Amino acid sequence: MSLTSPWNRYLAVVTAMAVAHVVTALAGAPESIKGGLAAASVAAGLGATLWGIRLYRPGARWPWIMAGCLLLAVVGSVLPAGVLAGNAPSAADACFMGVSTGGALTLLLILRRRNPGRDLPGLIDAGIITVSAGLFWWIYLIDPIVAGADVGLRTRLVAAAYPLGDLMLAALGARLLLDTGRKSVAVYSLTGYLALTVVPDTISTLDTLSGSVRWHALSVVLWGISPLVVGLCCMHPSMRELDAPSAVPTPDMGNYRLATLAVASLLAPATLLIQFLRGAALHIPLICATCGVLFLLVIGRLAGLVGDMRRMATTDGLTGLRTRRFFQDALTHAGQRDHAVILCDIDHFKQVNDTFGHDGGDRVLREVAARLDGAIRQQDVIARYGGEEFAVLLPQTSPEQARTVAARIHAAVRDRPIAVGPTESITVTVSVGVACTPDDTDSARLPLLADQLLYQAKDAGRDRVAASA
């Protein structure tokens, strides 16, 4: 990306304004200057968002919702302060709650398009983090606010809505980071905005509950920078692909993800220990319930991983057929009578690879596998037996039925040409060997006999079916 690109120019503006926020906070500048700088940041973020929409013209609705959130933030900042300043609920509170609601709607729209399938592992991972974060939010933020007796119920409920909104945004942000979609600059900018919103809200609420202003300056700085980061998301070209559907069905359990889930799972017992050391309320029923939910979520995640590993062990990655190991297990459980084995081998496959490359060879393997799968019966088991060799187990099958299926397989492969490139197609044939029980041999020796018959078909000129008399 050029140094003079719109995103790089805006990045320079963001850097300068972030430095200005830090300097004014450290210098103890008057509130009027800090307020003006905060308003300028929101205006810059809103302008960058609108400019990014005009520049990249995304077809989605979420950028407009983000722009609306920033506009609500502008309106809220000029209205009389509400519960955040210790006053009764006001229109400013409605504006800031609208910002949280709009942010949640934005994330939901993005997540829905990025994950058109189920992505159950990603949901479970985000659930683990959300449940742990929810425990923290309740014990240290929501419960002290709701249980407070010095203000009215309406004020307490409005004050509690702020951490609840932050929890909702944190949960959706975790879902975004843990899904299988591409992690671009736009993704990290958007999650950075969420962090710069949730973190200062949280520490400001903790300060208010403790009656101190220790972290007030940090909160002001982070709040001031957050709208600028929204602009970073919308000014980068990757904003057009932010909601693009993911091509990966299952997230990878990498070290970062595993460490994050481990920390989240340990947060509940750690909270109990901290409360005990502080001599505060232990919230034992809540923590026990949280641990139970986390345990079930972790078990569900492990069950998914075991299922994925089992599928990987029994499914060929290229063709989607069963593996040789699965085929042999199925043959072992088939018993000793009334079944057959068909082995077929693609004729002259080495020439295909030599002429059209491995990509052309892979196209042939995938297409042959699909045609074989379409030619067999529902109860039959088909597997990739070797490099270009396939095996079919036909349970409860007579020799005549086995030869009929073998003939159908042979005809299906050579029925029409197979594409080996964008413009090239070739006709592919297979040689087939058929062995049956009980007439030919016992179950354990069926693959060996079928292999011998397969080579008889090859020796006889290929492109044919060989079966014992």
Secondary structure, DSSP 8 states (H G I E B T S, - for coil): --TTSHHHHHHHHHHHHHHHHHHHHHHT--HHHHHHHHHHHHHHHHHHHHHHHHHH--SSSHHHHHHHHHHHHHHHHHS---GGGTS---HHHHHHHHHHHHHHHHHHHHHHHH--S--HHHHHHHHHHHHHHHHHHIIIIIHHHHT--SS-HHHHHHHHHHHHHHHHHHHHHHHHHHSSS---HHHHHHHHHHHHHHHHHHHHHHHHHHT--TTHHHHHHHHHHHHHHHHHHHHSGGGGGTT---S-SS----HHHHHHHHHHHHHHHHHHHHHHHHT----HHHHHHHHHHHHHHHHHHHHHHHHHHHHHHHB-TTT--B-HHHHHHHHHTT-SSSEEEEEEEETTHHHHHHHHHHHHHHHHHHHHHHHHHHHS-TT-EEEE-SSSEEEEEEES--HHHHHHHHHHHHHHHTSS-EE-SSS-EE---EEEEEEETTTT--GGGHHHHHHHHHHHHHHTTSSSEEE--
